[in-house]
Amino acid sequence: MKKAQLSGSLRASVGKKENSALRGEGKVPCVLYGSGEQTHFSVRAVDVEKMIFSPDVYQVELDIDGKKAMAIIQAKQMHPVRDTAVHVDFLELNDKKPVKVSLPVRVTGAAPGVLNGGKLRQPYRMLRVIGLPGSLPEEIMIDISTLKIGDSIRVSELKIEGMEFNEPANAVVIGVKMARGAAEEEAEEEAAAAAAAAETAEGGAEEAPAAE
């Protein structure tokens, strides 16, 4: 996973009134948990929202009034209208304890099926995985350079050392489906090929000598 740094300040109180005052100052109330007692703190909204709205997943080095910890964003509460962060939960990481995260799926290569008129289908933009923090990659890169029309790559075909997928094994992650125009063109080609084969067969039958 990518790494980032974030500075925060301890919160003297966790009441609604205090949280509202923090938001008015451009800060976001947060909590850190996962190894003993919870730590309540706040960070600048502009800093944490850079991570929230990014497609990447970050290991965050938190510095809370001098106390440092490695963590990931486990949950977030967003304002229903303004789409700003209202509260963020951080899970403290342990190098020896597996963690569940969702990693972005990205593709590399050019699929022959797409070049031939097919349409790339990607149902999963993120995949849930389980692994030790130090073993998790920044992203799940999938090579699509062999995909023809009708081909797909399922979760069960993805093998990345150091982690397991927490998704249905049969789920299609990437596929190339037949576009309407490509389907019509293929049907015309098949019809033409069938007609040519029929003409060849008829011609061969006329030329064949009659059995005595």
Secondary structure, DSSP 4 states (H G I P E B T S, - for coil): -EEEEEEEEE-S--SHHHHHHHHHTTEEEEEEESSSS-EEEEEEHHHHHHHHTSSS-EEEEEEETTEEEEEEEEEEEE-TTT--EEEEEEEEP-TTS-EEEEEEEEEES--HHHHTT-EEE-S-SEEEEEE-GGG--S-EEEE-TT--TT-EEEGGG---TTEEE-S-TT-EEEEEEPPHHHHHHHHHHHHHHHHHHHHHHHHHHHHSPPP-
